[in-house]
Amino acid sequence: MHDIITLLPKCTVQTLYMTLVSTLFACILGFPLGIVLYCASPAGLKPRSLLYNVLSRLVNLLRSVPFIILMVLVMPLSRFIIGTSIGPTAVIIPLAIAAAPFVARITETALQEVDSGVLTAASAMGSSATQIILKVLVPEALPALVSGLALTIITVIGYSAMAGAIGGEGLGDMAIRYGYYRFRMDITIAAVIVILVLVEMFQAAGTILSRRLLSKR
């Protein structure tokens, strides 16, 4: 019990740090990419079939690479930028790269769900493409974007647990190194329980916020 009390707070903070910071960078990379995907799609504001096909295939390619393999491939980049490929900070880079295509696809899907009549009305009023995106599309899609953000955070929590297997630290590292390798099932179970609690917490927060945004329309 003493080992759990000692390890759990530190590993939980590390997991939250990796998850939230990498999600922030994933949104910075993926959100604009999702907007470009939507605009360039056949039903978008500025259809560009070649651009859409190239970006869509790139997103699909990155999403299809297993995270463990992607993390190994990105390790040299982490070592170049941060100076090390081990630890929570180094893991942020592969986590962000893995989650960015996920954010892009969620953003594209959320924008596609906006009622076309709203876009037609905005266009008829003389709004530019930028104004339509910033003042119509994004506000209308905000509830779906918030739900997508919660799903992204949950996905990154799962990725961060896998990152613990190769030096990422956090709850995944606690469950594997201190629990599985040392035959301490209690430590493994404690780490899994905290991961489940974090997932439920972010899911509930995303659902509540999304519903509030919907009710204010």
C-alpha positions in Angstrom: 0.0 0.0 0.0 2.9 2.3 0.7 4.3 1.8 -2.8 0.9 2.7 -4.3 0.6 5.9 -2.2 4.1 6.9 -3.2 3.8 6.2 -6.9 0.2 7.0 -7.8 0.2 10.9 -7.3 3.4 11.3 -9.2 2.4 9.0 -12.1 -1.1 10.6 -12.3 0.4 14.1 -12.6 2.8 12.8 -15.3 -0.1 11.3 -17.3 -2.2 14.5 -17.0 0.8 16.5 -18.1 1.5 14.4 -21.1 -2.1 14.2 -22.1 -3.1 17.8 -21.8 0.0 19.3 -23.3 0.1 16.9 -26.2 -3.6 17.4 -26.8 -3.0 21.2 -26.9 -0.3 20.8 -29.6 -2.5 18.2 -31.4 -5.3 20.8 -31.6 -2.9 23.5 -32.8 -1.8 21.1 -35.6 -5.0 19.3 -36.3 -7.7 22.0 -36.1 -6.4 24.1 -39.0 -5.8 20.9 -41.0 -9.4 19.8 -40.4 -10.6 23.2 -41.6 -8.6 22.9 -44.8 -9.9 19.3 -45.3 -13.4 20.6 -45.0 -12.9 23.6 -47.3 -11.2 21.5 -49.9 -13.7 18.6 -49.8 -16.2 18.2 -52.7 -18.9 19.7 -50.5 -16.7 22.3 -48.9 -16.4 26.1 -49.4 -13.5 25.9 -51.9 -13.4 22.4 -53.4 -9.9 21.3 -54.4 -10.0 17.7 -55.2 -6.2 17.2 -55.6 -5.4 19.0 -52.3 -8.2 17.1 -50.5 -7.1 13.7 -51.8 -3.5 14.3 -50.8 -4.3 15.6 -47.3 -7.0 13.0 -46.7 -4.6 10.1 -47.6 -1.9 11.7 -45.4 -4.3 11.8 -42.5 -5.4 8.3 -43.0 -1.8 7.1 -43.3 -0.8 8.7 -40.0 -3.9 7.4 -38.3 -3.2 3.8 -39.4 0.3 3.7 -38.0 0.3 1.9 -34.6 1.3 4.4 -31.8 4.2 2.2 -30.5 5.7 2.1 -34.0 5.1 5.9 -34.5 6.7 6.6 -31.2 9.9 4.7 -32.1 10.0 6.5 -35.5 9.6 9.9 -33.8 12.2 9.3 -31.1 15.0 10.9 -33.1 12.9 14.0 -33.4 12.2 14.1 -29.7 15.9 13.7 -29.0 16.8 16.5 -31.5 14.2 19.0 -30.0 14.3 18.1 -26.3 17.7 16.3 -26.0 16.2 13.0 -24.8 13.7 10.5 -26.0 12.8 9.3 -22.5 10.4 10.9 -20.0 7.0 12.7 -20.1 8.2 15.8 -22.0 9.9 13.7 -24.8 6.7 11.7 -25.2 4.6 14.8 -25.9 6.0 15.1 -29.4 4.9 11.6 -30.7 1.6 11.9 -28.8 0.8 15.2 -30.5 1.8 13.8 -33.9 -0.4 10.7 -33.3 -3.4 12.7 -32.1 -3.2 15.6 -34.7 -4.7 13.5 -37.6 -7.4 12.4 -35.2 -8.3 16.0 -34.4 -8.2 16.9 -38.1 -10.7 14.2 -39.0 -13.0 15.1 -36.1 -12.9 18.8 -37.0 -13.7 18.0 -40.7 -16.7 15.8 -39.6 -18.0 18.4 -37.2 -17.9 21.1 -39.8 -19.7 18.9 -42.3 -22.6 18.5 -39.9 -23.4 22.2 -39.9 -26.6 22.9 -41.7 -26.0 24.0 -45.3 -28.8 26.5 -45.1 -26.9 28.5 -42.5 -23.9 28.6 -44.9 -26.1 29.6 -47.8 -27.6 32.5 -45.8 -24.1 33.7 -44.7 -22.9 33.6 -48.3 -25.9 35.4 -49.5 -25.2 38.2 -47.0 -21.8 38.7 -48.7 -19.6 37.0 -46.1 -16.2 35.9 -47.2 -14.9 32.4 -46.8 -12.9 33.4 -43.7 -15.9 35.1 -42.1 -18.0 32.0 -42.8 -15.4 29.8 -41.2 -14.8 31.9 -38.1 -18.3 33.3 -37.5 -20.6 30.6 -38.7 -19.0 27.2 -39.2 -16.9 27.0 -36.0 -19.6 28.5 -33.6 -22.2 26.1 -35.1 -19.9 23.1 -34.9 -18.7 24.0 -31.4 -20.7 21.3 -29.5 -19.5 18.6 -31.8 -15.9 20.0 -31.6 -16.1 19.9 -27.8 -17.3 16.3 -27.9 -14.5 15.5 -30.3 -12.0 17.1 -28.0 -13.1 14.9 -25.1 -12.7 11.9 -27.3 -9.2 13.1 -28.3 -8.2 13.4 -24.7 -9.4 9.9 -23.9 -7.5 8.6 -26.9 -4.3 10.4 -25.8 -4.7 8.9 -22.3 -4.6 5.5 -23.9 -1.6 6.4 -26.0 0.2 7.8 -22.9 -0.4 4.5 -21.1 1.2 2.6 -24.1 4.1 5.1 -24.0 4.9 3.9 -20.5 6.1 0.7 -22.1 9.1 2.4 -23.7 10.2 5.1 -21.2 7.2 7.4 -21.2 6.6 7.2 -17.5 3.1 8.0 -16.1 0.5 5.5 -15.1 1.3 3.1 -18.0 4.9 2.9 -16.8 3.7 2.4 -13.2 1.4 -0.5 -14.3 4.1 -2.2 -16.4 7.4 -1.6 -14.6 6.3 -1.5 -11.0 3.2 -3.8 -11.3 3.6 -6.4 -14.1 7.4 -6.8 -14.0 7.4 -7.1 -10.2 4.3 -9.3 -10.0 2.5 -6.6 -8.0 -1.0 -6.9 -9.3 -2.3 -4.4 -6.8 -0.1 -1.7 -8.3 -1.3 -2.6 -11.8 -4.9 -2.5 -10.7 -4.5 0.8 -9.0 -3.0 2.4 -12.1 -5.8 1.0 -14.3 -8.4 2.3 -11.9 -7.0 5.8 -12.0 -6.9 5.6 -15.9 -10.5 4.6 -15.9 -11.4 7.5 -13.5 -9.6 10.0 -15.8 -11.4 8.7 -18.9 -14.8 8.9 -17.2 -14.0 12.4 -15.8 -13.0 13.9 -19.2 -15.9 12.1 -21.0 -18.4 13.5 -18.5 -16.9 17.0 -18.7 -17.1 16.9 -22.5 -20.7 15.7 -22.5 -21.8 18.4 -20.0 -20.1 21.2 -21.8 -21.4 20.0 -25.2 -24.9 19.9 -23.9 -24.7 23.4 -22.4 -23.4 24.8 -25.8 -26.3 23.1 -27.6 -28.8 24.5 -25.1 -27.5 28.1 -25.7 -28.2 28.0 -29.5 
